[in-house]
Amino acid sequence: MKTIPLYAMAHARSGDKGDASNVGVIAYDQRGFEILSAWLTPDRVRAHFGEIVRGRVERYEIPNLRGLNFILHDALGGGGSASLKTDAQGKTHGMAMLRMLVEVPDDYAPPAVGPSGPLAPGGEL
């Protein structure tokens, strides 16, 4: 097994619904989705966010899109105009999720993404 950052395997998008943050993770390939389906548990996601998430984490699978959607409850300090948090709408939670480290099999090589990014041929993670 080896450890790679989630951004090497997927992209993410996030937003809010009241005091809950919504984070969608979409794997770049099918094998990555299978690995992430096993690795990205609600408990691991909650632990990754630490004190930011004060409530439970729910997970929904969207296999036809190779996606996982997470609802992070009580994560926005009341949400929108009720919160004193810098990001009361959860827009940065997707980027924060992508910084998570994921254990993958040694033979898994994420697909190259972008012409000059870290995953392009010859690039480094």
N, C-alpha and C positions, 0 to 999 in steps of 0.2 A: 504494500500500500504506500501511497505517497499523498502529500497534501498540496492542494492548489487553491487559489482564490476562486470564489464563486463566479466572479466576473469573467473567468476564463471559460466557463461552461454555459453562461446564460446572460440575458439582460433582464432588467427589472423596471417596473414603473410603479409609482405610488401616489397616493392621494388620501383623502379623508372622507369620513361620514360621521359627523358629530365629533365625539371624543375618541373615535376609533380610527386607526390608520389602516389603509388597505395597501398591501404590497403584493404585486404580481411578479412572478419569476417565470421566464420562458427559456427553456433549454435550447441551445443551438442545434443539438442533434438528439436522436432517439436514445442512444446509449447514455448520454448525459442526463436525459430526463429520467431514465430508469435509476441511475445512481442518485440523482437528487430526490426522487420519490422516496427512496429508502433513507437518505441522509437528513433531509430537511424536515425534521419532526417539529411539531409545535413546541415541545420542550427545548429543543436546540435553538430554535428561533428566539424564544423568550429569553433564554440564557445569553444569546448573542447581544440582544438589545439591553440587557441589564435593567437598570433603574428606569429607563425610558418607558418600558411597558410595565404598567402596574396591575393590569388585569390579565385575563386569559388570552391565549392565542388559538385561533381556529384556522384550520387548513382545508382547502377545497382543491381537488384535482381536476384539471382540464386536459385529459390525455390527448384529445385530438389536436390540441395546440401545443402539446409538450409543456403545459403550464401548471403551476401551482399558485394558488392565491391564498394569502394570509390576511386575516383580520387581527390586528393588534389592539385589543380593547384597553381602554383607559391609558392611552399613550400620548394624548395631545393636551393635557392640562385643561380640559373643558372644551377644546376645539375652537377654531375660528376666532371671533372677537372676544370670547370668554377667557382666553388663555394669555399668559404672559410669556409663553415659550417663543423662542425665535422662529421656529417652524411649527406653527399651530395647525397647519394643514397637512403635515406629514409628507411634504414633497421630497424631503431628503432621505426618507426612510428606505427608499429603493436603493439609493447609492450606499447607504449604510449596510443594507443586507448584502450587497455585492462584495463587501469587504470580508465577509465570513469565509473561513477556511473550510474546505471540504476534503475528506479522505476519499480517494479514488483508487481503483486498481492500478498497479504499475503499468499495465498495458493500455490504459486509457489515454488517448491523446486528443484534447479538445480541438475542434476545427479552427483553422486560421480565420480570423475575423478582421477585415479591413486591410488595405494595401500596405500600411506601414505600422500597424498596431503591434502590441506585444505578442499577438497570436499569429501574426503573418509569418510566412516561411522565413526562417532565420531569426525570428524574434525570440525574446525571452519572457517568461512569466515573472 
